[in-house]
Amino acid sequence: MQLGLRTIKDGVRKDIAKKLKSINPEDRSSRSAKITERFLQSDVYRNSRAISLFVSLPSEVSTRPIFEDIFQSHKICYIPKVTLNGEMQMLQIYSLEDLDSLPRVFLPQYIQ
């Protein structure tokens, strides 16, 4: 059953990646700005002290402006890290420099 679920999840990820890649850069940028504005203005975000956020791939909504605001607002920031055995851990980062120094590991099957 686990293998079947993994196959389904891989298929869904590939479909989403294909749809994301088909969005033109101008539209992606516009959508990113709208999503970022709405998120940064939300009460949940404004009242939070700690945020967990994914590091976006080039084909996804950009999370960079949100990271910038997190550090300017002196909030605690976590990103998900998947270990070799598939477990997700939350890794605290302290600055944009930390973010920029992370290794860029892309799974080719999801960004083709």
C-alpha positions as CSV (number, residue, x, y, z in Angstrom):
1,M,0.0,0.0,0.0
2,Q,2.8,2.4,0.8
3,L,4.4,1.9,-2.6
4,G,1.0,2.6,-4.3
5,L,0.6,5.8,-2.3
6,R,4.1,6.9,-3.1
7,T,3.4,6.4,-6.8
8,I,0.2,8.4,-6.6
9,K,1.9,11.2,-4.7
10,D,4.8,11.3,-7.3
11,G,2.2,11.5,-10.1
12,V,0.4,14.4,-8.4
13,R,3.7,16.2,-7.8
14,K,4.6,15.8,-11.5
15,D,1.2,17.1,-12.6
16,I,1.5,20.1,-10.3
17,A,5.0,20.8,-11.4
18,K,4.0,20.7,-15.1
19,K,1.1,23.2,-14.4
20,L,3.3,25.5,-12.4
21,K,6.0,25.5,-15.1
22,S,3.3,26.5,-17.7
23,I,2.5,29.8,-15.9
24,N,4.3,32.6,-17.6
25,P,6.8,34.6,-15.5
26,E,4.8,37.8,-15.5
27,D,1.7,36.0,-14.3
28,R,3.7,34.1,-11.6
29,S,5.2,37.4,-10.4
30,S,1.8,39.0,-10.2
31,R,0.3,36.1,-8.4
32,S,3.3,36.0,-6.0
33,A,2.9,39.7,-5.1
34,K,-0.9,39.2,-4.4
35,I,-0.3,36.1,-2.3
36,T,2.5,37.8,-0.4
37,E,0.5,41.0,0.3
38,R,-2.5,39.0,1.5
39,F,-0.3,36.8,3.7
40,L,1.7,39.6,5.3
41,Q,-1.5,41.5,6.1
42,S,-3.2,38.6,7.7
43,D,-3.8,38.7,11.5
44,V,-2.3,35.2,11.8
45,Y,1.0,36.3,10.4
46,R,1.1,39.7,12.1
47,N,0.3,38.2,15.5
48,S,2.8,35.3,15.1
49,R,6.2,35.1,16.7
50,A,7.4,32.1,14.7
51,I,6.8,31.1,11.1
52,S,7.4,27.9,9.2
53,L,7.8,28.6,5.5
54,F,8.9,26.6,2.4
55,V,11.8,27.7,0.2
56,S,10.2,28.2,-3.2
57,L,11.4,26.7,-6.4
58,P,11.7,28.9,-9.5
59,S,8.4,27.6,-10.8
60,E,6.5,28.3,-7.6
61,V,5.1,31.4,-5.9
62,S,8.1,33.3,-4.6
63,T,8.4,33.1,-0.8
64,R,11.5,35.4,-0.8
65,P,9.5,38.6,0.1
66,I,7.9,36.7,3.1
67,F,11.4,35.6,4.3
68,E,12.5,39.2,4.1
69,D,9.6,40.4,6.2
70,I,10.1,37.7,8.7
71,F,13.7,38.8,9.4
72,Q,12.8,42.5,9.3
73,S,10.1,41.8,11.8
74,H,12.4,39.8,14.1
75,K,10.2,36.7,13.9
76,I,11.6,33.2,14.4
77,C,11.8,31.4,11.1
78,Y,11.8,27.6,10.3
79,I,12.0,25.8,7.1
80,P,11.2,22.1,6.5
81,K,14.1,19.7,5.9
82,V,13.5,16.2,4.8
83,T,16.0,13.7,6.1
84,L,17.5,10.8,4.2
85,N,15.0,8.5,5.8
86,G,12.1,10.7,4.7
87,E,11.3,12.3,8.0
88,M,10.5,16.0,8.0
89,Q,12.3,18.2,10.5
90,M,12.0,21.9,11.1
91,L,15.3,23.8,10.7
92,Q,15.6,27.3,12.2
93,I,17.3,29.9,10.1
94,Y,18.3,33.2,11.4
95,S,18.8,35.5,8.4
96,L,18.6,35.9,4.6
97,E,22.3,35.0,4.6
98,D,21.4,31.6,6.2
99,L,18.7,31.1,3.6
100,D,21.1,32.0,0.7
101,S,23.8,29.7,2.0
102,L,21.5,26.6,2.0
103,P,22.4,24.0,-0.6
104,R,20.0,24.0,-3.5
105,V,18.8,20.5,-3.9
106,F,16.2,20.1,-6.6
107,L,14.6,16.9,-7.6
108,P,14.8,16.8,-11.4
109,Q,11.6,14.8,-11.8
110,Y,9.6,17.8,-10.3
111,I,11.2,20.7,-12.2
112,Q,11.4,19.4,-15.7
